[in-house]
């Protein structure tokens, strides 16, 4: 069933650090009115990079995750800077975080994090034909690079130190993408 989007009667905003919090005064098609809140990032989106060192192996990074106060194993990720395309941001982040550049970059799709209350978008980028190149990044310490076979994703997602949803979703999306585009 296709529904008409709610009517926005008003939006109020306030600063919430790296985000802008909006309160929407909405009226739904059945006449019900509600206040909804949503977060808008101040940037231009983010990338999650799936770097394939060979046809079967992805490179993961282990980095400190302040939200859960532990080291987390996941993909190279980062924001898209002003003036950058998602592919340029993916190549830069890959060089900063994993020490590799990519000769071939493909956008797989865009993901949302929590679309019911956040506008944040992450572009999943498949990086292939890698070569060593490191750029200085903003991480306080060099990240550990961990090769992982795509046919062992089931083992990865069972690990306590691999819980970030964008990384897990992107890895499965890329595995399916590669299976469909083999050859």
C-alpha positions in Angstrom: 0.0 0.0 0.0 1.3 3.4 -0.9 0.6 6.2 1.6 0.8 9.9 1.3 3.7 11.3 3.4 2.6 13.2 6.6 2.2 16.9 6.3 4.9 18.9 8.1 3.3 21.8 9.9 6.5 23.1 11.4 10.1 22.3 12.3 12.0 23.6 15.2 15.8 23.1 15.5 18.5 23.1 18.2 22.2 22.3 18.2 23.2 18.8 19.4 27.0 18.8 19.0 28.0 17.2 15.7 24.2 16.9 14.9 21.3 19.2 14.4 18.2 18.0 16.3 14.9 18.8 14.6 11.4 18.5 16.1 8.7 18.0 13.4 5.1 18.8 13.9 3.4 16.1 11.7 -0.1 15.4 10.6 -0.8 11.9 9.2 -3.3 11.1 6.5 -5.8 9.9 9.1 -5.7 13.3 10.9 -3.5 12.3 13.8 -0.8 14.8 14.8 2.4 13.9 16.5 5.8 15.5 17.3 8.8 13.5 15.9 12.4 14.2 16.5 15.2 13.5 14.1 19.0 14.0 14.0 20.7 15.5 11.0 24.5 15.2 10.6 26.4 18.3 9.8 28.6 16.6 7.1 28.1 15.1 3.7 27.5 11.5 4.6 29.9 8.7 5.2 31.5 5.7 3.4 32.0 2.1 4.5 34.8 0.6 2.3 35.1 -3.1 1.6 38.7 -3.5 0.5 39.4 -6.8 -1.3 43.0 -7.8 -1.1 42.2 -10.7 -3.4 39.0 -12.3 -4.8 38.2 -14.0 -1.5 39.7 -11.8 1.2 38.6 -8.5 2.7 40.8 -6.3 4.8 39.2 -5.2 8.2 40.6 -2.8 10.7 40.6 -2.9 14.5 40.0 0.5 16.0 38.9 1.9 19.3 35.1 2.4 19.6 34.4 5.0 22.2 30.6 4.2 22.2 31.2 0.7 23.6 34.7 1.4 25.1 36.5 -1.5 23.4 38.4 -2.3 20.2 36.1 -3.2 17.4 36.8 -5.1 14.2 35.1 -3.7 11.1 35.5 -2.0 7.8 37.3 1.2 6.9 34.8 4.0 7.5 34.8 7.7 7.5 33.0 10.9 6.5 32.8 12.4 3.1 34.5 15.7 3.2 33.2 18.9 1.5 33.9 18.7 -2.2 34.6 14.9 -2.2 32.6 12.3 -4.0 31.9 9.0 -2.1 34.5 7.3 -4.3 37.2 9.9 -3.5 36.4 9.7 0.2 36.6 5.9 0.1 40.0 5.9 -1.5 41.3 8.5 1.0 39.9 6.7 4.0 41.4 3.4 2.8 44.8 5.0 2.5 44.5 6.7 5.9 43.2 3.7 7.9 44.5 0.6 6.1 47.5 1.8 4.2 46.2 0.9 0.7 44.8 2.7 -2.3 42.4 1.1 -4.9 42.6 1.2 -8.6 39.0 0.1 -8.9 36.2 1.5 -6.7 32.5 0.6 -7.2 29.5 2.0 -5.3 27.4 -1.0 -4.1 24.5 0.9 -2.4 23.6 3.4 0.2 22.5 2.4 3.7 20.7 4.3 6.5 21.6 3.8 10.1 18.3 4.4 11.9 16.0 6.0 9.4 13.1 6.5 11.9 15.1 9.2 13.6 18.4 9.9 11.7 19.1 11.3 8.3 22.6 9.8 8.2 23.6 7.9 5.0 26.5 5.6 4.4 27.7 4.7 0.9 29.1 1.2 0.7 32.1 1.1 -1.6 33.8 -2.0 -3.0 37.6 -1.4 -3.4 39.6 -3.7 -5.6 43.0 -3.9 -7.2 44.7 -2.6 -4.1 48.2 -1.2 -3.8 50.2 0.0 -0.8 49.9 3.7 0.0 49.5 5.4 3.3 48.2 8.9 4.0 48.2 10.5 7.4 44.8 10.3 9.0 43.0 11.6 12.1 43.3 8.3 14.1 45.3 8.7 17.4 47.0 5.3 16.7 47.8 3.2 13.7 44.9 0.7 13.1 45.6 -3.0 12.9 44.7 -4.4 9.5 43.1 -7.9 9.7 42.5 -10.0 6.5 39.2 -12.0 6.6 37.9 -14.5 4.1 34.4 -13.7 2.8 33.4 -17.4 3.1 34.0 -17.1 6.9 31.6 -14.2 7.5 29.5 -16.5 9.7 32.5 -16.7 12.1 33.1 -13.0 12.0 29.6 -12.0 13.0 29.8 -14.4 16.0 32.7 -12.5 17.5 32.1 -10.1 20.4 34.4 -7.5 18.8 32.5 -7.3 15.5 29.1 -5.7 16.2 29.0 -2.6 14.1 25.9 -2.9 11.9 27.2 -0.9 8.8 30.2 -3.2 8.6 28.2 -6.4 8.9 25.6 -5.3 6.4 28.2 -4.0 3.9 30.2 -7.3 4.1 27.1 -9.4 3.3 26.0 -6.9 0.5 29.4 -7.1 -1.1 29.6 -10.9 -0.9 26.2 -11.1 -2.7 27.3 -8.3 -5.2 30.5 -10.3 -6.0 28.5 -13.5 -6.5 26.2 -11.8 -9.0 29.0 -10.0 -10.8 31.5 -12.9 -11.0 33.7 -13.0 -14.0 
